[in-house]
Amino acid sequence: MTTRLHSIFVLVIAVGLFPGCGGNVKVTGHVQFDDKTPLTVGEVIFESDTLQARGLIDRSGNFAIGTTKDGDGIPRGEYRVYISGASEPTGQFLVADPREPRGTRADPTRGGREIMRSIIDDKYTRPHTSDLVCNVTGTTVFNITVSRPQ
């Protein structure tokens, strides 16, 4: 029994000393438009057949990918990458009351929801149209350049 406990202890220590041998690796990056200005809203999503991880984009355009929290990393592998939530308010609201005429600007205090507009080309908002793929083999910096809507 003592030998078995000793073996488990040695294994736990070895995994702690050599984090590159398994577990998550750090993935960070920067998102910018064609004109080099940073994208400052939304989140970057890394997706494989078995995992989805995400990282919020900060005011400088930087992100850190995580599976349970921003920056905790992801397992090695190939990921499709896309961006969600890169939008801005239009100043118009959905009509919350079906009795109001269509096209009426609803008052948000009465339950109207503001209409948002994407600030990036729609192709970057879906994993199979973004053409963004990242092969994570170790600590990775993955920078992204997006275009504005046409």
Stockholm file with secondary structure:
# STOCKHOLM 1.0

chainA/1-150         MTTRLHSIFVLVIAVGLFPGCGGNVKVTGHVQFDDKTPLTVGEVIFESDTLQARGLIDRSGNFAIGTTKDGDGIPRGEYRVYISGASEPTGQFLVADPREPRGTRADPTRGGREIMRSIIDDKYTRPHTSDLVCNVTGTTVFNITVSRPQ
#=GR chainA/1-150 SS CHHHHHHHHHHHHHHHHCGGGSSCBCEEEEEEETTSCBCCSSEEEEECSSCEEEEECCTTSEEECBSSSTTSBBCSEEEEEEEECCEEEEEEECCCCTTSCTTCCCCGGGTCCEEEEESSCGGGGSTTTSCEEEEESSSEECCEEECCCC
#=GC SS_cons         CHHHHHHHHHHHHHHHHCGGGSSCBCEEEEEEETTSCBCCSSEEEEECSSCEEEEECCTTSEEECBSSSTTSBBCSEEEEEEEECCEEEEEEECCCCTTSCTTCCCCGGGTCCEEEEESSCGGGGSTTTSCEEEEESSSEECCEEECCCC
//
